[in-house]
């Protein structure tokens, strides 16, 4: 057992894990505050924020490219290239983010009507919230660039401190001004948007302050930045497509199949998926550590550590995943009660949750090797493989759920087959590339 590798991974991952957990509960508090305004306000903010977060998540793939390029520059101890890559990503984020802001400013209302067919009351609240959120994607992409830099520098504590501070500030502002506390008037749903943008700006200012010693602006010609921006974008295309395939497209097809199971079974799946999502926090933070650390070791040409990081990362993620799973299984009655009091839905969750936990545990390994491959410029291979395996998964689900009527057991079978194949293909590809 390599204690140094484990120590490095934990130093990187634990602050990110704490940040995600804190953000989850603070976000839930924010939802509760908005819910006190009206149902229309809650639905409007939920639809708009979820859509903007999805767009930012897909476009945020450009900062995965940044993470890889920063890691290589850091591994080579090339400080000038490190700063150049960072400001190139900021430049690209500005172009993409401002273009999206203009699109929202001009056609925001039409987009909401086309996507969600909202009733008039909800549409009014959605537009009130969307107007101050026009620059959300731009600011989120810039924030992603700073957090990627923190990850490469292994300063994830900065992400933890800034995230908790900005989240608490956001909730406090919403509590005081949205609900009208301390004798102040209630300012409504639009202030929720303004407080979000304000706290994002504060976060960016804090990141720039804490990282000022590591990122030095080097004045280069516009053509240099344009050329490097084009390189960033070309490298990001497979990653952006990966986000679309793994997230939006795959999720849409899965939901189209599962919704045909009926209200009770689908509600059970939603609750199980939400619970599994909490356990996935472990694979996400340790996978993020793999992406940054392998990028650095790739720059330093350290094959030994490049072989160790995915193995130890997936082991740590699996261990924490099962510890969390044991906690969930012990207190499953209380946890499920938080989501539903419907007896039939609770029975569905109890029936399937153990098998869902078991088959999804494999992804702790496959995800680690997926990001390891992306770190060594194998993004196209990951993309093409994911497309094939996602199509296979949907076909298996259709056969087992729709044709054979196996209900949620058919879904777990599809997940098991595709995750095992993903793990074998990605792990073998990565080991082959590093060794040979």
Secondary structure, DSSP 4 states (H G I P E B T S, - for coil): --HHHHHHHHHHHHHHHHHHHHHHHHHHHHHHHHHTT-HHHHHHHHHHHHHHHHHHHHHTTHHHHHHHHHHHHHHTT-HHHHHHHHHHHHHHHHHHHHHHHHHHHHHHHHHHHHHH---HHHHHHHHHHHHHGGGHHHHHHHHHHHHHHHHHTT-HHHHHHHHHHHHHHHHHHIIIIITT-TTPPP--HHHHHHHHHHHHHHHHHHHHHHTTTT-------HHHHHHHHHHHHHHHHHHHHHHIIIIIIHHHHHHHHHGGG-HHHHHHHHHHHHHHHHHTHHHHHHHHHHHHHHHHHHHTT-HHHHHHHHHHHHHHHHHHHHHHHHHHHHTHHHHHHTT---HHHHHHHHHHHHHHHHHHTTHHHHHHHHHHHHHTT-HHHHHHHHHHHHHHHHHHHIIIIIIS--HHHHHHHHHHHHHHHHHHHHHHHHHHHHH-
